[in-house]
Amino acid sequence: MFDQTMTFKVSGDKEDEIRKNLRTIYDALVEKGYNPINQIVGYILSEDPTYITTYNNARNLIRHIDRDELLQVLVKSYLQV
């Protein structure tokens, strides 16, 4: 049953939406004086939305991004594939 590798894929449109929302979240954190990388990593590790400011609707945006999909977009971007 668990012998086969699971596959996971985010569609191109969904990926673009995640990138756009993540940029909005990043910018809101910067504007409020937070270290956006630390705050986003804290959210990813804990799934606690209080790591993200409510400013500019950023917390609501992060709640609508599936963490698995977010991680896929981040890894893909990091590896530039």
N, C-alpha and C positions, 0 to 999 in steps of 0.2 A: 504494500500500500504506500509506503514512504520510500520506495526504491527509486522513483523517478524524480528528476529535477523539476521543481515548480517554476513556472514562468510568470512574469509580471510585466505589464506594458501600459504606459500612459499614452493616450492619443496625442497627436500634435497640437490640436486645439486646446486640450486640457493643459498640456505643458505650457503653452503660451499664456494661458490664464493664470497658472501658478506663478510663472515668472513675473507677470505684470503685478499680481497681488503681493508677491514677495518684495518687489521693488517699492511698492507703496508702504509696506510694513517697515522695511529698512529705512526709508526716508522719514517716516513718522518717528522712529526710534532716534534717529540722528537729530531731528528737529527738537526733540524733547531732552536731548543731552545724554542719552544712553549709548553704551557701546552695542551697536546693533548685532554684531556677530555673537557676542557673549549672550545677549538676550535671546536670539533665535536658537542658538545651541541649547540654552537652558530650556526653552520650550520644547524642542525636539526630544531631548532626553527625558523630560518629565511629563510632557503633554499638559503642563500647567499654563493656562493662558495668561496668568498674571505676570508672566515674563514679558508680555507684549503690552505696550501702552494702549489705552483706549483712544488716544489722540488720532484724529483723522480716520476713525473706524478701523484701525489696524487690528485690534483684538478680535473684532467680529470677522475680519477677513481671514485671520489665521485659523479661526475655528472652522472655517469652511474648506480648508485645505487638508486633505487626507495626508497623514504623516508619511505613509509608505510612498505615496506619489511625490510628496515633497522631497523625500530622500532620493528617489530615483532621478528627479530633475537635478538635484544638487550634485549627485555623483556623476551623472552624464555630463553636466557642465564642467565639473572639475577635471574629468578625464578627456574632455573635448571630443566626445564621440557622437 
